[in-house]
Amino acid sequence: MAMSRKVFLSILAMDSYQRGYAPGITGLPQLAPGATVKIGNATLTTDSEAKLGPSAQATGFYASAYQWGSETIISYRGTDFDVGQGELVTSQFARDLGRGWTTFLAPTLGAQTQ
């Protein structure tokens, strides 16, 4: 039985959380010149670090691009807050509020959107 499209796209979305800066799982094969990283029948082709450099990380943005047959699939990673020890606002939360949420809350585009 073949895996459904929705399930496989969900796996690619989860894979984005395991790559780049602050990955959820360490030790996975990483994107490198000349290397091929396969996830099922898809191939990781590039990510925001390769295309944008450190400016992407500075804004809290990360995305991975995969080639799946004739399709290019782009998975965007959201911010993962670790609000622990009774803190209501962490530095990650403050960074995302100022650089990501402003897309919805203000007339100017936040750094993540740019």
C-alpha positions in Angstrom: 0.0 0.0 0.0 1.4 3.4 -1.0 1.8 6.2 1.5 -0.8 9.0 1.0 0.4 12.3 -0.4 -0.7 14.1 2.8 1.3 11.8 5.0 4.4 12.2 2.9 4.1 16.0 2.8 3.7 16.0 6.6 7.0 14.0 6.8 8.8 16.5 4.7 7.4 19.3 6.9 8.6 17.5 10.0 12.0 17.0 8.4 12.5 20.8 8.2 12.5 20.9 12.0 15.4 18.4 12.1 17.7 20.5 9.9 19.6 23.8 9.9 20.2 25.7 13.1 18.8 24.3 16.3 17.6 21.0 14.8 15.2 18.8 16.8 17.2 15.7 16.1 21.0 15.7 15.7 23.0 13.3 13.5 20.9 13.4 10.4 22.7 13.8 7.0 23.0 17.5 6.3 22.9 19.3 3.0 26.5 19.8 1.7 27.9 20.5 -1.8 27.9 17.3 -3.9 26.0 15.3 -1.3 22.5 13.9 -1.8 20.1 13.8 1.1 17.1 11.5 0.4 13.9 11.4 2.4 11.8 8.6 0.9 11.4 9.4 -2.8 12.2 13.1 -2.3 15.6 14.7 -2.4 16.6 17.7 -0.2 17.9 20.2 -2.7 18.5 23.4 -0.8 17.6 25.3 2.4 17.4 28.9 3.6 20.8 28.8 5.1 22.3 27.9 1.7 20.3 30.6 -0.1 20.2 33.4 2.5 23.1 32.8 4.8 23.1 33.8 8.4 20.5 36.6 7.9 17.8 33.9 7.8 18.8 32.5 11.2 19.0 36.0 12.6 15.3 36.5 11.9 14.3 33.1 13.1 13.4 31.8 9.6 14.2 28.4 8.2 12.9 26.5 5.1 13.9 23.4 3.2 13.3 22.6 -0.5 12.8 19.1 -1.7 12.4 17.7 -5.2 9.7 15.0 -5.3 9.2 13.7 -8.8 8.4 16.7 -10.9 7.4 18.8 -7.9 9.4 21.2 -5.7 8.1 21.0 -2.1 9.0 23.8 0.3 8.7 23.3 4.0 8.8 26.3 6.3 9.7 25.8 9.9 7.8 27.7 12.6 9.3 29.1 15.8 9.6 26.5 18.6 9.3 28.3 21.9 10.7 26.8 25.1 8.8 28.6 27.7 10.0 27.0 30.9 10.6 27.9 34.5 7.5 30.1 34.7 8.7 32.6 32.1 6.0 34.2 30.1 8.3 35.8 27.5 11.5 34.2 26.3 14.1 35.7 24.0 12.8 33.5 21.2 9.3 34.7 21.8 10.4 38.3 21.8 12.4 37.8 18.6 9.5 36.2 16.8 7.1 38.8 18.0 9.3 41.6 16.6 10.4 39.9 13.4 7.6 37.5 12.5 4.3 38.5 14.0 4.6 42.1 12.8 3.4 40.8 9.4 0.0 40.4 10.9 0.1 43.1 13.6 1.7 46.1 11.9 1.6 47.9 8.5 5.3 47.1 7.8 6.7 43.7 6.9 8.7 41.8 9.5 12.2 40.6 8.8 11.0 37.0 8.4 8.6 38.0 5.7 11.2 40.0 3.9 
